[in-house]
Amino acid sequence: MIHSMTGFGRSQTSFGNKVITVDSRSLNSKYLDVNLRLPHLYREKEVAIRKYLSETLIRGKIDLTVHVQDQATSSYSINQDVINAYYRDIQKLPEELRPDSKELLPALLNLPETVSEAREDLSKEEWQTLWDAIQNSVLALQRYRTDEGKEMNRDFVAKIDQIKNGLAAIREADPARKQNKREKLQQLLDEHLTSEKTDESRLEQEVLFYLEKLDINEEIVRLAGHCSYFREVLEAEEQEKGKKLNFISQEMGREINTIGSKANDATFQKHVVTMKEELEKIKEQTNNIV
């Protein structure tokens, strides 16, 4: 089963007077890119959280945000000595640069170190509560990824079947194409090569070489093999499949392009165009697979 790279998960819990909400989002990315937004109290656990996300989500642009709403009254203290020092420095400024007296106190309180919140240490119990919330949020994101992956899997199978149908039509029509090419070539030879000095052996070699250049049997076999391998990877147990499926789709594109150029047949071009259209949709979707 494949997993989409896009997803969202939310978990909410409480600890004491705090309501903790964890949001996890995932978007497309060639590599793993983890971005954390944590309250200051939880930043000491950033390494552990990053490690968990990288091992669990594997690939994608991951944004995890922890929001805490503290329903208790915050305890803080005003640093009067710091405010006095700022005030003395302000009084030294020219009068025209000094703030209005009504604006002075709010401006002072916004300056660094004028107000101090009570220091809080992260307890084991609060960390466990947060950790459970993070895991629940990530599990919800993974369910989202899995559900979207199931839809993508069905779509991939349908598109691969379309390519195989086009390939089957080409395989069925190929003998008639070859015979038509031979007849046209023979007609041209009969019309233009009437000289008795013609080297029949050399001419036969050139004709065979020309017909071999138009032969698409190897490309048909390889494309059929790529389609089967694509399906095998879809059903494999491995977690990271996006890059491999993208590579297989590129190989499929090479074979389809070669079939189109070598066949040089108007009937085949309709099937080639259809296969290219389906393959482009496949390539675009593989960029959103873990």
N, C-alpha and C positions, 0 to 999 in steps of 0.2 A: 504494500500500500504506500502511496506517495502522500506527502504532506505539503500543504501550501506554506509559503513564507509569510503571508499576511494573516493577522489575527489580533484579537483583543480579549483580555481577561480582566475581571475586577473582583476583588475580595475586600470585605469590610469586617472589622472586628473591633473589640474594645479592650482596654486595659486601664483599670482604675477609672479616672475621669476622662481618659483619652478615647477618641474614636479614630481608629487607624484605617485608612483606605489605601489599597494598593492597586494601581492600574498598570497593566503590562500591555504594550503594543509591539507589533512586529510588522515590518515592511520589507520589500525586496532589497537585496544587497548581494553583491558578488561574494562578500565575505561576512564574517561575524563582526558586528559593530554594536557594542553595548553602551548605552547612555543611561546613567542613574541620576535621579533627582531625590535626594534624601535629606530629611531634617538633620540639623547639626548633631543631635544626640546619637543618630544611627550611623554616622559616617565611619566610625571605627570598624564597622562590619562590611564596608564596601568590597573588600577583597573577597570575602566569603560569598557575598551575593553575586559578584561578577563570575566567580568560578562556577557557581550553581547554574547561572543562566547560560554560560558558554557550554557546559556539559549537557544541559537539558535541551536547549533550543538550537544548538549546532550552527545555524546559519541565519542571516537576516539582520536588518537594522532594528535592534531591540531598544525600546524606551521603557524603563520602569520608574514609576513615580510613586513615592510614599507621601501621603498627606495626613497630617495629624491635627485633629481639632481637640484642643484641650479645654474642657468645660470648667476646669477649676480656675480660680483667680490667680493670675500670674504674680509671683512675688518678685519685686525688683527694688532697687535702691538708687537714689540720686547721689552722684558723686559731687558733693558741694565744692570740694577743693578744686576739682577739675573745672567746674563751671566758673568759679571765681577767677581761675587763671585765664580762661578764655575771655571773661568779662574785662579783666585788666588789659589784656592785649587789644581788645576792641576799642577801649577808651583811648588807646594811644593812636588810633587811626585819625586822620583828618575828619572834622565834623561832617563834611559832606559825604563821607564814605560810611559813616556809622548807620546801622539799621534803626528804623523807627522804634521807639520804646515798646510799642505794642507788639512788634514782631521780634523783639530781641530774645525773650524767653523761649518761644517755640524754636527759634533758630539755634539757640544754645543747646536745647535738649536733643537736637538732631545731630549735633557734632559727636565725633567719636569719643567713647568712654565716659560720656556724661551720665548715662543710665546703664546699670548693670543688672542683668537678670540673675536670679539665684542659680548656681551651678547644679546640674543634675547629672547623675551617673546612670548609665544603662544597666539595669539589673538583669540577671539571668532569666527571670520570669517574663520581663517585658520583651527581651530578645527572642525568647521562644514563641511568644505571641506574634511578634512581627514575622518571624521565620515561617510560622504556619500560614500567615496571611499571604506572604510572598509565594509560597508553594501553591496555595489554592488559586491565586491569581494566574500563575503560570500554567497550572493544570487546565484552567478555563481557556486560556489562550491556546493550549495544545489541542483541546477539543475542537475549538474553532478551526485550527489548522487542519485537523483530521477530517472534519466534515467537508471543508472546502476541497481537500485533497481527493475525497471520494468522488465529488462532482467532476473534478479535473480528470481523474482516472477514467471515468466513463467517457468523457469527451475525447481523451487520447485514443481509447480503443476504437471509437467510432471513426476518428480521422485516419488511423492506421488502416482500418478496414477499407476506407475509401481509396487510400493509396494502393492497397492490395487489389482492389477491384479494377482500378485503372491499369495496374501492372498485368493482371490476368487478361484484360482486353487486348493489351499490347502483345502479350505472349501469343494469344490466339491468332492475331492478325499478322504476326511477323512472317510466317511462311509465305503468305500471299504477297507481302511487301518485297521479300527477297526475290520471288519469282518475277514480279513486275520489274524490278531493277535489272534482273538478268535479261529479260526480253527487250527492254529498252536499250541496254548496252549492246546486245546482239544486233539489234536493228541499226544502231549507229555504226557498228563495225561493218555490217554488210553494205551500208551506204557509202562509207568513206575509205574503207581499206580493201581495195580491189587489186592492188598491185601484187604481181606474182613474187616480188622480192620481199614480201612481208615475212619476218621471222616468226613463224607460228609458235615456236617454243617460248620465245621472249614475250610474244603477245599474250600467250596463255598465262604466263607468270604475272604480267601486269594486270590482267583481268582478275586473277585470283587475289592479288594484293588489294585491288580496288574493292572487291566484294568483302574481303576481310575487314577493311576499314569501315564498312557499313554494317558489319555484324554487331548486334547488341546483346547477344546471348549472355555474355559475361556480366554485363551491367544488370540485366534482368535477374540473374542468379544472385548477384551481390545485393541488389536492392531488396529482394525477397528475404535474404538473410538478415539485413539490417532491420526490416520490419519485425521479423521474429525475435531478434535480440532486444528490440525496443520493448516488446511485450514481456519478455523474460525479466528485464530490469524493472518494469512496472510491478511485477508480481514478487520480486525478490524481497528478502527480509531486511536488507541493509537500510539504514536510516537516511543517509545522504545520497540522493539519486539525481538531483537537478543537473549537476555538471556533466554527469555521464550521459543522461538523456539528451542534453544539448549537443554533446559531441556526436552521438549517434545520428541525430537529426541533420547535422552538418554533412555527415557521410552520405546520408540518404539524398540530400540535395545535390551532391556531386554526381551521383549515379543518375538521378532524374535529368539533370542538365545534359549529361553525356548522351543519354538515350535520345533526348530531343534533338541534339545537334547531329548525331550519327544517323538517326533514322531518316531524317530529311523527308518526312512524309506528312502530308496535311492531315490525314486521318489520325495519326499518332499525336499530333500537336494538341488536339483537343484533350486527350487523356493526360498529356504532359502538363498542360496548363492547370487542369483540375488537381493533379497531384501536387504541383507547386503551391497552389492556393492552400491546400490542406496542410502542407508542410510548413508554410509560413505561420499559420495559426499555431501549429505545434511548437515551433521555435519560440514564438512569443510567450507561450504558456510555460515552457521549460524554465524561463527566467524567473518564474515565481514558485519554483519547487525547491524544497530544502535539499 
